[in-house]
């Protein structure tokens, strides 16, 4: 598949957005993540780790999280409410309040818009400001995924697509059919009109998390016993 006219470097560094670029006859590369925006988000995450450094004051950290999260959400509603800046698509009033709200929060993830980051990071910081002292079975289990985030991310991609492929073949489709979509060699094992109800998607999501928990816990324990520098990034 030929890439669009935004250009290879533009998509590689800034846009991503699942754009294809043909680098040789019959072979294409898909740009999923815009390099600079997501690199900026990761760098901010590492820098924000100083808030949690050993010996830091919990009261001060709670205040930092609370005010930063609230500030990001206030910025989101001001910029988004007046369609001033921050997202490629403006929101608009719809037929009722619910759909208008959905239009308001329908912001761009690929590449991440400023408003997408304000909303998601703002909500996360508010949650962290209240949830840090929670200590029960559920929070201890969830924290395992937080200690091995990239490990979980990689595993869940392969597991989800593996299950998707199996279900696709069980519906009577061929492997070749699943790897050819709109003329592009792309592993997308679904056809228009097929899929699952939303409640089924939630059940699959919960099942994926449960299935991967033992592996994530094992890797977290392994990291704690084997202090290798590069494992800290997983």
VOMI-870426 format. One record per residue: residue number from 1; y, z, x of N, C-alpha, C in turn; residue in one letter. Coordinates in steps of 0.001 Angstrom, whole numbers, plus 500000, padded with zeros to 6 digits. Atoms other than C-alpha are relative to their C-alpha. Example, Ala and Ser with C-alpha at 12.3 -4.5 7.8 and 13.67 -1.06 7.14 Angstrom:
PT; 1; 498810; 500000; 500890; 495500; 507800; 512300; 501200; 500000; 500900; a
PT; 2; 498810; 499940; 499180; 498940; 507140; 513670; 501090; 500730; 499230; s
//
This chain:
PT; 1; 498813; 500000; 500841; 500000; 500000; 500000; 501246; 500000; 500883; x
PT; 2; 498770; 500044; 499247; 503400; 499153; 501301; 500872; 501197; 499673; x
PT; 3; 499082; 498896; 500239; 505894; 501968; 501734; 501243; 499526; 499275; x
PT; 4; 498779; 500407; 500682; 509063; 502007; 499699; 501117; 499812; 501014; x
PT; 5; 498936; 500407; 499097; 512414; 501034; 501145; 500808; 501171; 500550; x
PT; 6; 499276; 498883; 499402; 513456; 504550; 502150; 499797; 500048; 501506; x
PT; 7; 500220; 500053; 498564; 511967; 503919; 505585; 499048; 501062; 500488; x
PT; 8; 501026; 499123; 499460; 509250; 505527; 507676; 500587; 501326; 500480; x
PT; 9; 499440; 498773; 499437; 511434; 508020; 509562; 500634; 500877; 498927; x
PT; 10; 499373; 499219; 501078; 513339; 509044; 506447; 498949; 500788; 499235; x
PT; 11; 501060; 499306; 500736; 510117; 509866; 504611; 499316; 501047; 500866; x
PT; 12; 500658; 499060; 499097; 508585; 511545; 507664; 500834; 501261; 500192; x
PT; 13; 499145; 498869; 499657; 511574; 513784; 508381; 500610; 500689; 498792; x
PT; 14; 499216; 499424; 501081; 513266; 514318; 505038; 499338; 499967; 498630; x
PT; 15; 500434; 500148; 501378; 511536; 513044; 501941; 498545; 500368; 499752; x
PT; 16; 501420; 499785; 500301; 507745; 512988; 502114; 499673; 499440; 498636; x
PT; 17; 500151; 500363; 501410; 507020; 512975; 498377; 498864; 499019; 499757; x
PT; 18; 501208; 500794; 500209; 503585; 511295; 498739; 500283; 498499; 500098; x
PT; 19; 499677; 501403; 499784; 505070; 508020; 499974; 499034; 499386; 501014; x
PT; 20; 500913; 500704; 499108; 502812; 505428; 501650; 500760; 499064; 500934; x
PT; 21; 499469; 500956; 499029; 503605; 503449; 504793; 498824; 499351; 500721; x
PT; 22; 501079; 500745; 499372; 501311; 500741; 506096; 500297; 499855; 501494; x
PT; 23; 499773; 500092; 498555; 500946; 501022; 509895; 499138; 498931; 500655; x
PT; 24; 500762; 501162; 499550; 498335; 498248; 510258; 499365; 499383; 498756; x
PT; 25; 500565; 500650; 501191; 496742; 495727; 507873; 498834; 500788; 499405; x
PT; 26; 501052; 499262; 500695; 494676; 497642; 505328; 499959; 501475; 500276; x
PT; 27; 499976; 498573; 499677; 495595; 501066; 506735; 501394; 500555; 499736; x
PT; 28; 498724; 499405; 500370; 498316; 503279; 505308; 500010; 501479; 500327; x
PT; 29; 499794; 498573; 499773; 499706; 506707; 506052; 500833; 500555; 498851; x
PT; 30; 499267; 499391; 501103; 500831; 509009; 503254; 500842; 501157; 500514; x
PT; 31; 499087; 498918; 499647; 503868; 511204; 503854; 500061; 500984; 498838; x
PT; 32; 500044; 499009; 501076; 503298; 514344; 501796; 501203; 500927; 500065; x
PT; 33; 498942; 499004; 499851; 505816; 516845; 503170; 501125; 499453; 500864; x
PT; 34; 498858; 500309; 499158; 509305; 516127; 504397; 500101; 501016; 501119; x
PT; 35; 500120; 499085; 498876; 509261; 517605; 507891; 501116; 501008; 500127; x
PT; 36; 498874; 499091; 499762; 512750; 519074; 508206; 500162; 501041; 498895; x
PT; 37; 499833; 498965; 501029; 513053; 520785; 504774; 498939; 501094; 500067; x
PT; 38; 501056; 498988; 499995; 509675; 522503; 504953; 499963; 500773; 501309; x
PT; 39; 499891; 499268; 498747; 510110; 523356; 508630; 501082; 501064; 499907; x
PT; 40; 498930; 499019; 500197; 513373; 525052; 507677; 499539; 501190; 499187; x
PT; 41; 500517; 498905; 500829; 511601; 527082; 504987; 499092; 500904; 500825; x
PT; 42; 500909; 499200; 499175; 508910; 528200; 507451; 500764; 500816; 501037; x
PT; 43; 499214; 499274; 499007; 511481; 529138; 510084; 500731; 501176; 499370; x
PT; 44; 499363; 498886; 500707; 513370; 531232; 507536; 498995; 501110; 499720; x
PT; 45; 501042; 499003; 500252; 510091; 532935; 506669; 499691; 500835; 501218; x
PT; 46; 500259; 499257; 498761; 509406; 533860; 510286; 501174; 500920; 500336; x
PT; 47; 498831; 499160; 499708; 512966; 535114; 510737; 500066; 501194; 499051; x
PT; 48; 499937; 498917; 500973; 512725; 537170; 507557; 498953; 501066; 500274; x
PT; 49; 501003; 499006; 499633; 509694; 538886; 509053; 500587; 501205; 500695; x
PT; 50; 499368; 498848; 499343; 512118; 541100; 510980; 500335; 501100; 499001; x
PT; 51; 499743; 498988; 501035; 512834; 542859; 507683; 498817; 500948; 499887; x
PT; 52; 501221; 499207; 500125; 509234; 544094; 507799; 499493; 500520; 501351; x
PT; 53; 500461; 499567; 498688; 509071; 544960; 511484; 499667; 501493; 499984; x
PT; 54; 500461; 498613; 499924; 507427; 548236; 512463; 501179; 500953; 500142; x
PT; 55; 498958; 498996; 499931; 509605; 551254; 511908; 501222; 499692; 499152; x
PT; 56; 498839; 500344; 500822; 511951; 549483; 509506; 500110; 500948; 498817; x
PT; 57; 499712; 499086; 501092; 513549; 551532; 506768; 499650; 499355; 498668; x
PT; 58; 500436; 500592; 501267; 511839; 550921; 503419; 501139; 499936; 498992; x
PT; 59; 498882; 500004; 500946; 514937; 551872; 501400; 500956; 498857; 500308; x
PT; 60; 499120; 501097; 499592; 517074; 549460; 503385; 499363; 498652; 499697; x
PT; 61; 500703; 501254; 500281; 514428; 546735; 503065; 500004; 499691; 498513; x
PT; 62; 499992; 500194; 501449; 514206; 547248; 499305; 501364; 499498; 499536; x
PT; 63; 498647; 500420; 500367; 517974; 546900; 499021; 500269; 498564; 500451; x
PT; 64; 499823; 501360; 499491; 517960; 543768; 501183; 499286; 498986; 499113; x
PT; 65; 500770; 500896; 500861; 515232; 542171; 499078; 500638; 499865; 498626; x
PT; 66; 499439; 500002; 501346; 516874; 543145; 495809; 501280; 499173; 499938; x
PT; 67; 498722; 500695; 500039; 520351; 541870; 496622; 499858; 498530; 500402; x
PT; 68; 500202; 501397; 499604; 519144; 538725; 498380; 499348; 499206; 498881; x
PT; 69; 500658; 500682; 501105; 516788; 537818; 495543; 500921; 499783; 498824; x
PT; 70; 499065; 500136; 501111; 519416; 538505; 492888; 501075; 498967; 500313; x
PT; 71; 498981; 500965; 499606; 521993; 536496; 494845; 499499; 498567; 499904; x
PT; 72; 500577; 501341; 500086; 519661; 533499; 495065; 499865; 499542; 498551; x
PT; 73; 500146; 500377; 501405; 518985; 533572; 491322; 501356; 499767; 499345; x
PT; 74; 498646; 500223; 500531; 522682; 533908; 490500; 500514; 498631; 500450; x
PT; 75; 499598; 501308; 499487; 523384; 530906; 492743; 499277; 498883; 499255; x
PT; 76; 500767; 501005; 500736; 520607; 529000; 490984; 500618; 499732; 498633; x
PT; 77; 499507; 500191; 501368; 521972; 529595; 487481; 501416; 499430; 499975; x
PT; 78; 498645; 500566; 499963; 525560; 528801; 488475; 499945; 498510; 500343; x
PT; 79; 500066; 501392; 499575; 524735; 525585; 490326; 499247; 499134; 498987; x
PT; 80; 500806; 500765; 500945; 522084; 524483; 487854; 500667; 499938; 498633; x
PT; 81; 499396; 499963; 501332; 523930; 525566; 484732; 501107; 498987; 499821; x
PT; 82; 498896; 500955; 500079; 526941; 523407; 485532; 499656; 498658; 500649; x
PT; 83; 500428; 501243; 499339; 524901; 520639; 487226; 500929; 499642; 501160; x
PT; 84; 499046; 500205; 498918; 527111; 521090; 490281; 499345; 499329; 501203; x
PT; 85; 500603; 500434; 498742; 524740; 520555; 493195; 498639; 500657; 500128; x
PT; 86; 501217; 499305; 499618; 521278; 521284; 494506; 498702; 499378; 499567; x
PT; 87; 501230; 500642; 500426; 518793; 519001; 492756; 500291; 498549; 499633; x
PT; 88; 499731; 501416; 500292; 518434; 515217; 492389; 500165; 499691; 498519; x
PT; 89; 499982; 500271; 501435; 518003; 515443; 488597; 500740; 501106; 499260; x
PT; 90; 499284; 499033; 500822; 520427; 517129; 486223; 499146; 500433; 498816; x
PT; 91; 500662; 499548; 501212; 519177; 519206; 483329; 500876; 499609; 498811; x
PT; 92; 499255; 500383; 501197; 520221; 518461; 479741; 499475; 500774; 498803; x
PT; 93; 500416; 499340; 501235; 520119; 520075; 476317; 498934; 499159; 499307; x
PT; 94; 501102; 500678; 500678; 516914; 519250; 474427; 499997; 500362; 498518; x
PT; 95; 500045; 499810; 501453; 515754; 519500; 470830; 499963; 501461; 499586; x
PT; 96; 499974; 498579; 500328; 515352; 523278; 470975; 500189; 500799; 501286; x
PT; 97; 499718; 499140; 498865; 515948; 526255; 473240; 498912; 499995; 501049; x
PT; 98; 501108; 499971; 499051; 512486; 526253; 474802; 500003; 498771; 500898; x
PT; 99; 500001; 501219; 499193; 512650; 522629; 475899; 501259; 499899; 500856; x
PT; 100; 498791; 499976; 499180; 516216; 523118; 477122; 499787; 500873; 501228; x
PT; 101; 500307; 499109; 498871; 515020; 526016; 479280; 499066; 499309; 500995; x
PT; 102; 500920; 500724; 499125; 512170; 523877; 480627; 500732; 498923; 500793; x
PT; 103; 499185; 500981; 499284; 514692; 521175; 481511; 500817; 500678; 501093; x
PT; 104; 499188; 499260; 499039; 516807; 523803; 483277; 499207; 500350; 501249; x
PT; 105; 500798; 499548; 498857; 513968; 525022; 485497; 499149; 498876; 500601; x
PT; 106; 500765; 501140; 499482; 512486; 521559; 486099; 500702; 499447; 501234; x
PT; 107; 499341; 500377; 498753; 513602; 521268; 489713; 498990; 499378; 500957; x
PT; 108; 500805; 500841; 499116; 512277; 519190; 492608; 499339; 500812; 501114; x
PT; 109; 500752; 499317; 498950; 509545; 520521; 494883; 499753; 499107; 501214; x
PT; 110; 500293; 500926; 498904; 508804; 517414; 496989; 501057; 498912; 500075; x
PT; 111; 499767; 498898; 499066; 510979; 517461; 498989; 500695; 501155; 499292; x
PT; 112; 499444; 498849; 500716; 512163; 520981; 498118; 501512; 499909; 499878; x
PT; 113; 498550; 499994; 500205; 515602; 520976; 496564; 500539; 501410; 500248; x
PT; 114; 499365; 498697; 499820; 518071; 523782; 497177; 499722; 500901; 498807; x
PT; 115; 500201; 499186; 501198; 517654; 524936; 493580; 498543; 500436; 499861; x
PT; 116; 501405; 499598; 500006; 513855; 524934; 493841; 499796; 501209; 500901; x
PT; 117; 500149; 498893; 499062; 514114; 527222; 496869; 500721; 501249; 499508; x
PT; 118; 499285; 498834; 500540; 516721; 529467; 495232; 499162; 500701; 498936; x
PT; 119; 500776; 499416; 501094; 514499; 529978; 492184; 498727; 500669; 500506; x
PT; 120; 501297; 499471; 499588; 511148; 530463; 493904; 500140; 501151; 500999; x
PT; 121; 499825; 498926; 499014; 512327; 532529; 496878; 500704; 501190; 499363; x
PT; 122; 499301; 498907; 500673; 514699; 534553; 494685; 499064; 500864; 499178; x
PT; 123; 500968; 499246; 500819; 511944; 535529; 492252; 499028; 500764; 500903; x
PT; 124; 500940; 499341; 499080; 509588; 536319; 495154; 500617; 501243; 500622; x
PT; 125; 499355; 498846; 499380; 512121; 538639; 496794; 500199; 501137; 499007; x
PT; 126; 499873; 498957; 501019; 512795; 540489; 493553; 498661; 500686; 499775; x
PT; 127; 501334; 499423; 500185; 509060; 540965; 493078; 499638; 500915; 501162; x
PT; 128; 500322; 499186; 498817; 508632; 542236; 496650; 500800; 501296; 500028; x
PT; 129; 499169; 498797; 499972; 511496; 544697; 496208; 499430; 501105; 499113; x
PT; 130; 500568; 499004; 500915; 509601; 546411; 493382; 498521; 500290; 500283; x
PT; 131; 501462; 499887; 499921; 505960; 545857; 494357; 499484; 500556; 501316; x
PT; 132; 500488; 499622; 498673; 505825; 547018; 497975; 499200; 501298; 499986; x
PT; 133; 500673; 498702; 500008; 504721; 550559; 497145; 498786; 500044; 499068; x
PT; 134; 501184; 500026; 500846; 502058; 549480; 494666; 498754; 500021; 500879; x
PT; 135; 501222; 499884; 499211; 498649; 550459; 496004; 498830; 500290; 499077; x
PT; 136; 501185; 499865; 500837; 495589; 549832; 493890; 499015; 498895; 500385; x
PT; 137; 501039; 500977; 499647; 492460; 547677; 493924; 500521; 498579; 499942; x
PT; 138; 499485; 501361; 500161; 494285; 544589; 492672; 500955; 499628; 501124; x
PT; 139; 499030; 500335; 498952; 497141; 544767; 495172; 499336; 499905; 501374; x
PT; 140; 500699; 500088; 498710; 494781; 545423; 498071; 499231; 498686; 500110; x
PT; 141; 500718; 501283; 499990; 492739; 542363; 497085; 500963; 498838; 500206; x
PT; 142; 499016; 501081; 499880; 495808; 540152; 496702; 500580; 499945; 501404; x
PT; 143; 499403; 499967; 498659; 497186; 541291; 500063; 499125; 499296; 501036; x
PT; 144; 500884; 500711; 499077; 494122; 539763; 501742; 500443; 498553; 500149; x
PT; 145; 499551; 501397; 499948; 495358; 536286; 500819; 501328; 499891; 500752; x
PT; 146; 498723; 500013; 499303; 498809; 537170; 502129; 499867; 500126; 501500; x
PT; 147; 500211; 499852; 498557; 497351; 537995; 505542; 499402; 498740; 500632; x
PT; 148; 500591; 501250; 499479; 495598; 534605; 505863; 500462; 498818; 499147; x
PT; 149; 499503; 500987; 500965; 497863; 532244; 503891; 499619; 498568; 500332; x
PT; 150; 500296; 501391; 499657; 497301; 529023; 505836; 498504; 499732; 499935; x
PT; 151; 501460; 500105; 500108; 493550; 529638; 506033; 499604; 499755; 498545; x
PT; 152; 500281; 500184; 501433; 493459; 529990; 502234; 500478; 498632; 499536; x
PT; 153; 499435; 501279; 500424; 495672; 526923; 501800; 499069; 498850; 500360; x
PT; 154; 500886; 501076; 499578; 493361; 524684; 503817; 498685; 500010; 499221; x
PT; 155; 501274; 499905; 500712; 490195; 525970; 502169; 500128; 499569; 498547; x
PT; 156; 499900; 500297; 501432; 491499; 525669; 498630; 500205; 498509; 499752; x
PT; 157; 499839; 501442; 500156; 492513; 522029; 499157; 498651; 499288; 500002; x
PT; 158; 501299; 500658; 499910; 489033; 520975; 500242; 499086; 500405; 498847; x
PT; 159; 500854; 499543; 501094; 487320; 523100; 497596; 500396; 499350; 498682; x
PT; 160; 499540; 500597; 501250; 489462; 521821; 494730; 499652; 498517; 499939; x
PT; 161; 500290; 501437; 500011; 489096; 518180; 495734; 498504; 499731; 500004; x
PT; 162; 501445; 500145; 500057; 485372; 518652; 496304; 499473; 500173; 498583; x
PT; 163; 500397; 499792; 501394; 484944; 520045; 492789; 500463; 498839; 499137; x
PT; 164; 499477; 501136; 500751; 487144; 517273; 491415; 499114; 498772; 500177; x
PT; 165; 500864; 501145; 499731; 484929; 514656; 493098; 498670; 500132; 499268; x
PT; 166; 501292; 499785; 500667; 481716; 516205; 491740; 500122; 499771; 498493; x
PT; 167; 499803; 500182; 501442; 483073; 516348; 488178; 500253; 498538; 499653; x
PT; 168; 499719; 501422; 500223; 484307; 512767; 488488; 498707; 499191; 500010; x
PT; 169; 501280; 500708; 499934; 480875; 511538; 489535; 499106; 500366; 498827; x
PT; 170; 500807; 499570; 501148; 479238; 513584; 486763; 500433; 499303; 498718; x
PT; 171; 499537; 500725; 501183; 481390; 511693; 484237; 499582; 498540; 500017; x
PT; 172; 500533; 501350; 499961; 479646; 508476; 485291; 500761; 499032; 500878; x
PT; 173; 499235; 500876; 499116; 482187; 507107; 487773; 499316; 499910; 501361; x
PT; 174; 500541; 500176; 498659; 481322; 505815; 491230; 500955; 500566; 501035; x
PT; 175; 499165; 499502; 498908; 482563; 507134; 494557; 501052; 498967; 500385; x
PT; 176; 499048; 501063; 499659; 484176; 503773; 495290; 501142; 499937; 499001; x
PT; 177; 498962; 499997; 501027; 486028; 503913; 491996; 500980; 501144; 500217; x
PT; 178; 499134; 498845; 499788; 487379; 507351; 492874; 500868; 499901; 501221; x
PT; 179; 499209; 500134; 498779; 488652; 506253; 496267; 500912; 498779; 499981; x
PT; 180; 499100; 501142; 500135; 490513; 503188; 494994; 500880; 500223; 498784; x
PT; 181; 499067; 499703; 501086; 493613; 503844; 492911; 501257; 499163; 500184; x
PT; 182; 498835; 500889; 499922; 496287; 501220; 492248; 500050; 499227; 501313; x
PT; 183; 500053; 500805; 498793; 495104; 499227; 495250; 500085; 500785; 501287; x
PT; 184; 499874; 499191; 498782; 495425; 502147; 497694; 498731; 500804; 500216; x
PT; 185; 501148; 499167; 499679; 492578; 503885; 499482; 500433; 501451; 499956; x
PT; 186; 499503; 498646; 500221; 493323; 507301; 498086; 498956; 500786; 499231; x
PT; 187; 501010; 499187; 500644; 490923; 510086; 497170; 500610; 500699; 498793; x
PT; 188; 499485; 499430; 501242; 492079; 510652; 493612; 498940; 499775; 498934; x
PT; 189; 501151; 500149; 500875; 489019; 511263; 491486; 500366; 500342; 498564; x
PT; 190; 499712; 499869; 501422; 490490; 510897; 488038; 500494; 498662; 499486; x
PT; 191; 499492; 501176; 500678; 491284; 508178; 485551; 500986; 500436; 498928; x
PT; 192; 499054; 499642; 501076; 494204; 508136; 483080; 499271; 500338; 498714; x
PT; 193; 500618; 499556; 501253; 493289; 510003; 479916; 498915; 501036; 500187; x
PT; 194; 500997; 498973; 499725; 490753; 512260; 481615; 500675; 501261; 500527; x
PT; 195; 499427; 498754; 499487; 491296; 515857; 482560; 499524; 501196; 499206; x
PT; 196; 500388; 498747; 500619; 491170; 519404; 481231; 501173; 500578; 499221; x
PT; 197; 498970; 499256; 500706; 493046; 521573; 478782; 500627; 501026; 500946; x
PT; 198; 499288; 499082; 499122; 495588; 523960; 480268; 499210; 501279; 500218; x
PT; 199; 500751; 498755; 499849; 493411; 527017; 479591; 498813; 499801; 500949; x
PT; 200; 501093; 500286; 499080; 490562; 525318; 481482; 500505; 499926; 501438; x
PT; 201; 499399; 500062; 498664; 492866; 524645; 484431; 500216; 501404; 500548; x
PT; 202; 499801; 498618; 499570; 493751; 528344; 484555; 498673; 500653; 500392; x
PT; 203; 501306; 499439; 499659; 490070; 529276; 484533; 499498; 499466; 501337; x
PT; 204; 500399; 500588; 498725; 489373; 526855; 487394; 500794; 500631; 501135; x
PT; 205; 499141; 499374; 498981; 492319; 528301; 489322; 499506; 501403; 500335; x
PT; 206; 500482; 498641; 499775; 491036; 531865; 488866; 498662; 499975; 500746; x
PT; 207; 501303; 500105; 499339; 487526; 530786; 489887; 500154; 499642; 501479; x
PT; 208; 499760; 500385; 498607; 488849; 529155; 493072; 500427; 501211; 500821; x
PT; 209; 499516; 498814; 499295; 490669; 532342; 494050; 498863; 500986; 500245; x
PT; 210; 501117; 499060; 499866; 487591; 534486; 493413; 498986; 499509; 501024; x
PT; 211; 500978; 500569; 499077; 485297; 532127; 495330; 500460; 500137; 501456; x
PT; 212; 499479; 499991; 498635; 487577; 532072; 498379; 500307; 501403; 500527; x
PT; 213; 499662; 498645; 499552; 488228; 535820; 498483; 499079; 500498; 501115; x
PT; 214; 500852; 499493; 498911; 485119; 536715; 500567; 500276; 499326; 501338; x
PT; 215; 499714; 500704; 498754; 485932; 534030; 503139; 501324; 500455; 500602; x
PT; 216; 498709; 499543; 499513; 489550; 535121; 503378; 499910; 501418; 500558; x
PT; 217; 500172; 498633; 499511; 488518; 538754; 503757; 499272; 500006; 501336; x
PT; 218; 500719; 500085; 498723; 486044; 537818; 506492; 500933; 499550; 501115; x
PT; 219; 499117; 500504; 498956; 488664; 535839; 508395; 501085; 501016; 500348; x
PT; 220; 499019; 498957; 499727; 491212; 538638; 508032; 499402; 501081; 500899; x
PT; 221; 500673; 499012; 499149; 488718; 541116; 509489; 499767; 499445; 501403; x
PT; 222; 500250; 500633; 498711; 487874; 538653; 512255; 501279; 499962; 500834; x
PT; 223; 498716; 500027; 499289; 491553; 538246; 513147; 500361; 501373; 500547; x
PT; 224; 499660; 498652; 499561; 491992; 542011; 513351; 499159; 500447; 501198; x
PT; 225; 500883; 499609; 498900; 489040; 542325; 515741; 500209; 499133; 501238; x
PT; 226; 499807; 500933; 498894; 489932; 539310; 517887; 501471; 499596; 500036; x
PT; 227; 498556; 500223; 499945; 493612; 539367; 518767; 500303; 498754; 500836; x
PT; 228; 499679; 501272; 499367; 494116; 535694; 519600; 501321; 499510; 499414; x
PT; 229; 498633; 500258; 500446; 497739; 534545; 519414; 500081; 498931; 498914; x
PT; 230; 499863; 501088; 500955; 497169; 531298; 517524; 499457; 500354; 498616; x
PT; 231; 500531; 499604; 501305; 495221; 533059; 514755; 501078; 500634; 499126; x
PT; 232; 498926; 499388; 500801; 498412; 534820; 513686; 500707; 498986; 499117; x
PT; 233; 499364; 501045; 500799; 499608; 531472; 512319; 499111; 499545; 498839; x
PT; 234; 500918; 500352; 501076; 496612; 531229; 509984; 499904; 501105; 498965; x
//
